[in-house]
Amino acid sequence: MGEVRLNDAEVLAATRQWLEKAVIGLNLCPFAKAVYVKNQVRLVVSKARHADDLLEELDRELDLLVATPAEEIDTTLLIHPTLFDDFLDFNDFMEIAESVVDEHELEGVLQLASFHPCFQFEGTDTDDLGNYTNRAPFAILHLLREDSVERAVQAYPDAEGIFERNIETLNQLGLAGWQALHTKS
């Protein structure tokens, strides 16, 4: 984030590195690898100049995901590298984004998850390593199919314990280990 503007290829490369090294590499989401290796994860770099434009892009991505078989696109990451420097602004925007899902009458069909470079769970300190489970190089709206999530959770033993295992993994890794994941290799 900041003043440096990255081109789409750089944004996609950084996002893929985060997915491969952190999300999949640390097994933060045990369901991600299967769809990622099958190229069923759509990565979209947003061109929105303000929140209203991003909501229009979200509209289009919701429609596309619903209209496309899961075998082609199972999930979408709508990445915005510059619009939301402030996490609290992004968090407020997510409430509006959730209402877009409702407007499309997709509650129970699609859900949104969020990632941000400064993600912070309510009631935690900024530097709490548990926050890093949702930290990404950029603000990201993650569009997920409810039925895919449900199937993955049913197939995964102790899905309820994923968050706790993630925090344990990150505590063992430490901040220096997390930062080392994001250096180019």
Disulfide bonds with the S-S distance in Angstrom:
none
